[in-house]
Amino acid sequence: MLREDARFRILRLLSDNPEMSQREIASSVGISHGATNYLLKALVEKGHVKLANFQAAADKRRYAYVLTPRGLAAKAELTRKFLVRKRAEFDALQSEIEALEADMGDAKGDKV
């Protein structure tokens, strides 16, 4: 997974679930706990995420990861880039499927 994709997925998760633990984030994103820790620290250093005490937690050492205005702007930009890349991948896949279907149609005389 690209680091930018992981950052995007983390920001997206945190926008709806700021109280997620690092382990929950790692599991949801599909990256290691260490990578999650590294990326969260980077997001905090860039001012995209701030730490807040999670009031409802029994363990007062737990934090909520709250997106800042800069974090929301970064999420919007990463969303735009993600969509552009996924649309290009979709178009390429669609072209490949059409070419394969045409090849099968040529080989069998009919379309799948």
BELCORDA-V348460 format. One record per residue. N is the residue number from 0. RES is the residue in one letter. PSI is psi in degrees with one decimal (NA if undefined). OMEGA is omega in whole degrees, -180 to 180 (none if undefined). Layout:
N/RES/PSI/OMEGA  N/RES/PSI/OMEGA
//
This chain:
0/M/135.9/177  1/L/145.2/179  2/R/-38.9/179  3/E/-38.9/177  4/D/-42.7/180  5/A/-43.6/177  6/R/-44.6/179  7/F/-47.3/-178  8/R/-38.5/178  9/I/-47.6/179  10/L/-39.4/180  11/R/-44.8/178  12/L/-47.3/-176  13/L/-26.4/179  14/S/-30.6/179  15/D/-24.4/-174  16/N/68.3/-176  17/P/-17.4/-177  18/E/3.1/-180  19/M/142.9/175  20/S/164.0/178  21/Q/-38.0/179  22/R/-40.9/178  23/E/-40.7/178  24/I/-48.2/-179  25/A/-45.4/-180  26/S/-43.8/-179  27/S/-38.2/-177  28/V/-26.7/-180  29/G/32.9/177  30/I/169.4/-178  31/S/160.5/177  32/H/-39.9/179  33/G/-42.6/178  34/A/-38.4/178  35/T/-45.8/179  36/N/-45.7/180  37/Y/-47.7/-178  38/L/-39.0/178  39/L/-41.9/177  40/K/-42.0/179  41/A/-40.5/179  42/L/-36.8/177  43/V/-45.6/-179  44/E/-34.2/179  45/K/-7.2/-179  46/G/17.3/180  47/H/-25.9/-179  48/V/141.8/173  49/K/151.5/179  50/L/137.6/176  51/A/144.5/176  52/N/136.8/-179  53/F/100.5/-170  54/Q/-37.9/-174  55/A/-6.7/-177  56/A/138.4/175  57/A/-35.8/178  58/D/107.3/-175  59/K/-4.7/175  60/R/-11.5/179  61/R/145.3/-179  62/Y/155.6/168  63/A/141.3/179  64/Y/101.6/-173  65/V/128.9/177  66/L/135.2/176  67/T/172.2/174  68/P/-39.1/176  69/R/-36.3/178  70/G/-40.0/177  71/L/-39.5/177  72/A/-41.0/178  73/A/-41.2/178  74/K/-42.9/179  75/A/-43.7/180  76/E/-42.9/178  77/L/-34.9/177  78/T/-44.7/179  79/R/-48.8/-180  80/K/-41.3/180  81/F/-45.6/180  82/L/-42.1/178  83/V/-46.9/-179  84/R/-42.7/-179  85/K/-35.9/177  86/R/-40.0/178  87/A/-42.5/177  88/E/-41.4/179  89/F/-46.0/180  90/D/-42.3/179  91/A/-41.8/179  92/L/-41.2/179  93/Q/-41.4/178  94/S/-41.1/179  95/E/-41.1/178  96/I/-44.5/179  97/E/-40.7/179  98/A/-41.6/179  99/L/-41.0/177  100/E/-38.7/178  101/A/-41.7/178  102/D/-42.3/179  103/M/-38.8/178  104/G/-40.0/177  105/D/-38.3/-177  106/A/-35.7/-176  107/K/-13.7/-179  108/G/6.2/176  109/D/166.6/-178  110/K/146.7/180  111/V/NA/none
//
